[in-house]
């Protein structure tokens, strides 16, 4: 293997595959509690929440009375997936499902990275990003959703319909995969991918509604969420607590949220910021003049970054979304998204310290907790700004300048005119 680009031999694959296996064994040791990570037990959601939903879903209904069920109806498939391994306990089977999805993503990135004009950087980013998040990566179903989104993006150039189908299905798992359609090429590719996505989403939703009552109950539960303590807007209240703000941070709708005066205002501001971000994406689509092999993945990365950074809730597992889409960007040798991708990687590393290692400091808004959030959220903001600038420059600014032709400096133009006017 020569660096991270070019053709990779079978012998050259031994190192990344070996490192993937080693790091994933370490994650499994953590989730099975052979190695204990300081802080809250991140696997408790699987044992207490997911397994509880599993028992309810098996009876033929969605969790109608559980406000923590805030996911689209196809999420039931991820929760029920451990039933495919009845020889294991629920938690063990769930962790194995996460491992298999992790392996699928890594395999797809390896396969694509070995093709001409592709790069192994994407596989390396995924290899590093998942263990940097720690056991949280295997203790949430977001890894399964990310696998669907990554598969769709990698298929985008060859089959817009496959991209659309997987984006639509992913949206019924956890909404955000629909964002991978943000940068589809105008014309036939957009029509095919978007139409297929709408059809896939409608079809899956219809099947879920017919299959069990309560398929759309998540809409009300999600609407009532507040400002979670790890979000960008939460920094306002972390700091305000040191100046006498009377609110508190406590469990609400399945996560630690701030409750008190001013919280609705900040939550509304976060939603408006999200709308503004999507407004920028719309303006970009209207202004873009060039679509390259990397544009679909690059725009998807920007869209997911903006959605995550401006969200009222930045749960640790959201970093998997960003690492997965960033890895697809870096699969393309021509991608310019290296800087924001590496910023996301650093943010993922900080996230494991923010949760679970020092989450008590975050929830108590002490200086260490505030510093961790400032660094992690600051990295996300920097990655968002950098990615937006790169996408705009590559698809809007540079094509416009090229259309204008070479720019002459006035002084040079005057000298050329003088030379022409001098008689021989």
C-alpha positions in Angstrom: 0.0 0.0 0.0 1.4 3.4 -0.9 0.2 5.9 1.6 -3.6 6.1 1.7 -4.2 6.4 -2.0 -3.8 4.2 -5.0 -4.2 0.4 -5.4 -4.0 -1.5 -2.2 -2.8 -5.1 -2.3 -4.2 -7.9 -0.3 -1.2 -7.8 2.0 -1.8 -4.1 2.4 -5.3 -4.8 3.8 -3.9 -6.8 6.7 -3.0 -3.7 8.8 -6.4 -1.9 8.6 -8.3 -5.2 9.1 -6.1 -6.2 12.0 -6.5 -2.8 13.6 -10.2 -2.8 13.1 -10.4 -6.2 14.8 -8.3 -5.1 17.7 -10.2 -1.9 18.3 -13.5 -3.7 18.1 -12.4 -6.3 20.6 -11.7 -3.5 23.0 -15.2 -2.0 22.4 -16.7 -5.4 23.1 -14.7 -5.8 26.3 -16.2 -2.5 27.4 -19.8 -3.2 26.6 -19.5 -6.6 28.2 -18.0 -4.9 31.3 -14.7 -6.8 31.2 -13.1 -3.3 31.0 -15.1 -0.7 32.9 -15.1 2.9 31.6 -15.5 5.6 34.3 -18.8 7.4 34.5 -22.4 6.2 33.9 -23.0 2.8 32.5 -23.6 3.5 28.8 -25.1 0.0 28.2 -28.0 0.6 30.5 -30.1 1.9 27.7 -29.9 -1.4 26.0 -30.7 -3.4 29.1 -33.4 -1.2 30.5 -34.9 0.9 27.6 -34.3 -1.1 24.4 -35.2 -4.4 26.0 -38.3 -2.9 27.5 -39.4 -1.6 24.1 -38.5 -5.1 22.6 -40.9 -6.8 25.0 -43.7 -4.3 24.1 -43.1 -4.5 20.3 -43.3 -8.3 20.4 -46.9 -8.0 21.6 -47.8 -6.2 18.4 -47.9 -2.5 19.4 -45.6 0.4 19.7 -44.7 1.9 23.2 -47.7 4.2 23.3 -47.2 5.3 26.9 -43.5 5.8 26.9 -42.4 9.4 26.1 -38.8 8.1 25.5 -40.0 6.4 22.3 -39.1 9.4 20.0 -38.1 7.5 16.9 -39.8 6.8 13.5 -41.7 3.5 13.3 -39.0 1.5 11.4 -36.8 1.9 14.5 -38.7 -1.1 15.7 -36.7 -3.2 13.3 -33.4 -2.2 15.0 -34.9 -2.9 18.4 -36.2 -6.3 17.3 -33.0 -7.3 15.5 -31.6 -9.2 18.5 -34.4 -11.7 18.0 -32.4 -13.0 15.0 -30.0 -14.5 17.6 -32.2 -16.3 20.1 -29.2 -18.2 21.4 -27.9 -15.0 23.0 -29.4 -12.7 25.6 -30.9 -9.4 24.4 -28.0 -7.2 25.3 -25.4 -9.6 23.9 -27.3 -10.0 20.6 -27.7 -6.2 20.3 -24.0 -5.7 20.7 -23.3 -8.4 18.0 -25.7 -6.6 15.7 -23.8 -3.4 16.2 -20.5 -5.2 15.5 -21.9 -6.6 12.3 -23.1 -3.2 11.0 -19.7 -1.7 11.9 -18.1 -4.5 9.9 -20.4 -3.8 6.9 -19.5 -0.1 6.9 -15.8 -0.8 7.2 -16.0 -3.4 4.4 -17.8 -1.0 2.1 -15.3 1.7 2.7 -12.4 -0.7 2.2 -13.9 -2.0 -1.1 -14.6 1.4 -2.4 -11.3 2.8 -1.3 -9.4 0.3 -3.4 -11.0 1.4 -6.7 -9.3 3.8 -9.1 -9.4 7.5 -8.1 -10.6 6.5 -4.6 -8.8 6.6 -1.3 -8.3 4.5 1.8 -8.7 7.6 4.0 -12.4 6.9 4.5 -11.8 3.5 5.9 -9.1 4.8 8.2 -11.4 7.5 9.5 -14.1 5.0 10.3 -11.6 2.6 11.8 -10.5 5.4 14.2 -13.8 7.2 14.8 -15.9 4.4 16.2 -13.5 3.4 19.0 -12.9 7.0 19.8 -16.6 7.2 20.8 -16.1 4.2 23.1 -18.7 1.8 24.2 -21.5 4.3 23.4 -21.0 3.3 19.7 -22.3 -0.2 20.3 -24.8 0.7 22.9 -27.1 2.7 20.6 -28.9 1.8 17.4 -27.4 4.8 15.5 -24.6 2.6 14.1 -27.2 0.6 12.2 -28.8 3.7 10.8 -25.4 5.1 9.8 -24.7 1.8 7.9 -27.8 2.4 5.8 -26.8 6.1 5.1 -23.2 5.1 4.2 -24.4 2.3 1.8 -26.7 4.8 0.1 -24.1 7.4 -0.4 -21.5 5.0 -1.7 -24.1 3.8 -4.3 -25.1 7.3 -5.3 -22.9 7.7 -8.4 -23.9 4.4 -9.9 -27.6 4.3 -8.9 -29.5 7.4 -7.7 -32.5 5.1 -7.2 -30.5 3.0 -4.6 -29.5 6.2 -2.9 -33.1 7.3 -2.7 -34.4 4.0 -1.5 -31.8 3.7 1.3 -32.3 7.4 2.3 -36.0 6.9 2.4 -35.7 3.7 4.5 -33.1 5.4 6.7 -35.5 8.3 7.3 -38.0 5.9 8.8 -35.3 4.6 11.1 -34.1 8.0 12.4 -35.1 10.8 10.1 -31.5 12.3 9.5 -30.5 9.9 6.6 -32.9 11.9 4.3 -30.2 14.6 4.5 -27.9 12.6 2.2 -30.1 13.7 -0.7 -29.1 17.4 -0.2 -26.4 17.3 -2.9 -27.8 15.1 -5.6 -27.1 16.3 -9.1 -29.8 18.4 -10.8 -32.0 16.8 -13.3 -32.5 13.0 -13.7 -30.4 12.0 -10.7 -32.4 14.3 -8.3 -35.8 13.2 -9.8 -35.0 9.5 -9.5 -33.4 9.6 -6.0 -35.9 12.0 -4.4 -38.9 10.2 -6.0 -37.6 6.8 -4.8 -37.0 8.2 -1.3 -40.6 9.5 -1.1 -41.9 6.2 -2.3 -39.7 4.2 0.1 -40.6 6.4 3.0 -44.3 6.3 2.3 -44.2 2.5 1.8 -42.4 1.7 5.0 -44.6 4.1 7.0 -47.7 2.6 5.6 -46.5 -0.9 6.4 -45.7 0.2 10.0 -49.1 1.9 10.5 -50.9 -1.2 9.3 -48.7 -3.6 11.3 -49.1 -2.1 14.7 -51.0 0.7 16.5 -49.0 3.8 17.7 -46.6 3.9 14.7 -46.7 7.7 14.6 -46.8 8.4 18.4 -43.2 9.5 18.3 -44.2 12.8 16.6 -45.8 14.2 19.8 -43.0 12.9 22.1 -40.2 14.4 19.9 -42.0 17.8 19.7 -42.0 18.3 23.5 -38.2 17.8 24.0 -36.3 20.7 25.5 -32.6 21.8 25.5 -30.4 18.8 26.3 -27.3 19.6 28.5 -24.8 18.6 25.8 -26.2 20.9 23.0 -24.8 24.1 21.8 -27.6 26.2 23.2 -27.1 24.5 26.6 -23.9 26.4 27.1 -26.1 29.5 27.8 -27.5 27.8 30.9 -24.2 26.1 32.0 -22.7 29.6 32.3 -25.9 31.2 33.6 -26.0 28.8 36.6 -22.8 30.5 37.9 -24.7 33.8 37.8 -27.8 32.7 39.8 -30.0 31.2 37.1 -32.6 29.3 39.1 -33.2 26.4 36.7 -31.9 22.9 36.9 -30.7 20.0 34.8 -32.6 16.7 35.3 -33.9 13.7 33.4 -36.7 14.7 31.0 -38.0 12.8 28.0 -35.2 10.3 28.2 -32.2 12.6 28.6 -30.7 15.2 30.9 -32.2 18.5 29.9 -32.3 22.0 31.4 -35.6 23.1 32.8 -36.4 26.6 34.0 -36.8 30.2 32.8 -35.5 30.9 29.3 -35.3 27.3 28.2 -38.2 27.6 25.7 -36.6 30.7 24.2 -33.2 28.9 23.7 -35.0 25.8 22.3 -36.9 28.0 19.8 -33.7 29.8 18.9 -32.0 26.4 18.2 -34.9 25.4 15.9 -34.7 28.8 14.1 -31.0 28.3 13.6 -31.7 24.9 12.1 -34.2 26.4 9.7 -31.6 29.1 8.8 -29.0 26.3 8.1 -31.4 24.6 5.8 -32.2 27.9 4.2 -28.5 28.2 3.4 -28.5 24.7 1.9 -31.4 25.7 -0.4 -29.6 28.9 -1.5 -26.5 26.7 -2.2 -28.5 24.3 -4.4 -29.9 27.2 -6.4 -26.5 28.9 -6.8 -24.3 25.8 -7.4 -22.9 25.7 -10.9 -20.7 22.6 -10.7 -21.4 19.0 -9.6 -18.4 16.7 -9.3 -18.0 13.1 -8.2 -17.6 14.4 -4.6 -20.5 16.9 -4.4 -23.2 14.5 -3.3 -21.1 13.2 -0.4 -19.8 16.6 0.5 -23.2 18.2 0.6 -24.5 15.3 2.6 -21.7 15.9 5.1 -22.5 19.6 5.3 -26.2 18.9 5.8 -25.7 16.4 8.6 -23.1 18.7 10.3 -25.5 21.7 10.2 -28.4 19.5 11.5 -26.3 18.1 14.3 -24.6 21.3 15.4 -27.8 23.4 15.6 -29.9 20.6 17.2 -31.5 21.0 20.6 -30.0 17.6 21.4 -26.4 16.6 20.6 -26.3 13.1 22.1 -22.9 11.4 21.9 -24.1 8.8 19.4 -24.8 11.6 16.9 -21.0 11.7 16.3 -21.4 8.3 14.5 -23.5 10.0 11.8 -20.8 12.6 11.2 -18.0 10.1 11.2 -19.8 7.8 8.7 -20.7 10.6 6.2 -17.2 12.2 6.6 -15.7 8.8 5.8 -17.7 8.6 2.6 -16.3 12.1 1.6 -12.7 10.9 2.2 -13.2 7.8 0.1 -12.9 10.2 -2.9 -9.3 11.2 -3.6 -10.5 14.6 -4.9 -12.5 15.5 -1.8 -11.5 18.8 -0.1 -13.4 17.9 3.2 -10.3 16.6 5.0 -10.1 19.5 7.5 -13.7 19.4 8.6 -13.6 15.6 8.6 -10.6 15.6 11.0 -12.2 18.2 13.1 -15.2 15.8 13.5 -12.7 13.1 14.5 -11.3 15.3 17.2 -14.8 16.2 18.4 -15.6 12.5 18.6 -12.5 11.9 20.8 -13.6 14.8 23.1 -17.1 13.4 23.3 -16.0 10.2 25.1 -14.6 12.4 27.8 -17.7 14.5 27.9 -19.8 11.3 28.1 -19.4 9.0 29.9 -16.1 9.7 31.6 -16.7 13.1 33.0 -20.5 13.5 32.5 -21.0 14.3 36.2 -19.0 17.5 35.6 -21.1 18.3 32.6 -24.4 17.7 34.4 -23.2 19.9 37.3 -22.0 22.7 35.0 -18.6 22.9 36.7 -15.6 24.4 35.0 -14.3 21.1 33.6 -17.7 20.2 32.2 -18.1 23.6 30.6 -14.6 23.4 29.1 -15.4 20.0 27.6 -18.5 21.2 25.9 -16.8 24.4 24.7 -14.1 22.3 23.0 -16.5 19.6 21.6 -19.1 22.0 20.4 -16.5 24.5 19.2 -15.0 21.8 17.0 -18.4 21.1 15.6 -19.0 24.8 14.8 -15.6 25.1 13.2 -16.2 21.9 11.1 -19.5 23.3 10.0 -18.2 26.6 8.9 -15.2 25.1 7.2 -17.3 22.5 5.4 -19.8 25.2 4.2 -17.0 27.4 2.9 -15.4 24.5 1.0 -18.6 23.4 -0.6 -19.6 26.9 -1.6 -16.1 27.7 -3.0 -15.9 24.5 -5.0 -19.4 24.6 -6.5 -20.3 28.2 -6.7 -17.3 30.6 -6.5 -14.8 28.8 -8.6 -17.1 28.0 -11.5 -18.3 31.6 -11.6 -14.7 32.9 -11.7 -13.8 30.4 -14.4 -16.8 31.6 -16.5 -15.5 35.1 -16.2 -12.1 34.1 -17.7 -8.6 35.2 -16.7 -8.6 38.4 -14.7 -6.2 41.1 -15.9 -4.6 43.5 -13.5 -5.2 47.1 -14.7 -1.5 48.0 -14.7 -0.6 45.0 -16.8 -3.4 45.9 -19.3 -2.0 49.4 -19.6 1.5 48.2 -20.2 0.3 45.8 -22.9 -1.6 48.6 -24.6 1.6 50.8 -24.6 3.6 48.1 -26.1 1.1 47.6 -28.9 1.0 51.4 -29.6 4.9 51.8 -30.0 5.9 51.9 -33.7 8.5 49.3 -34.8 
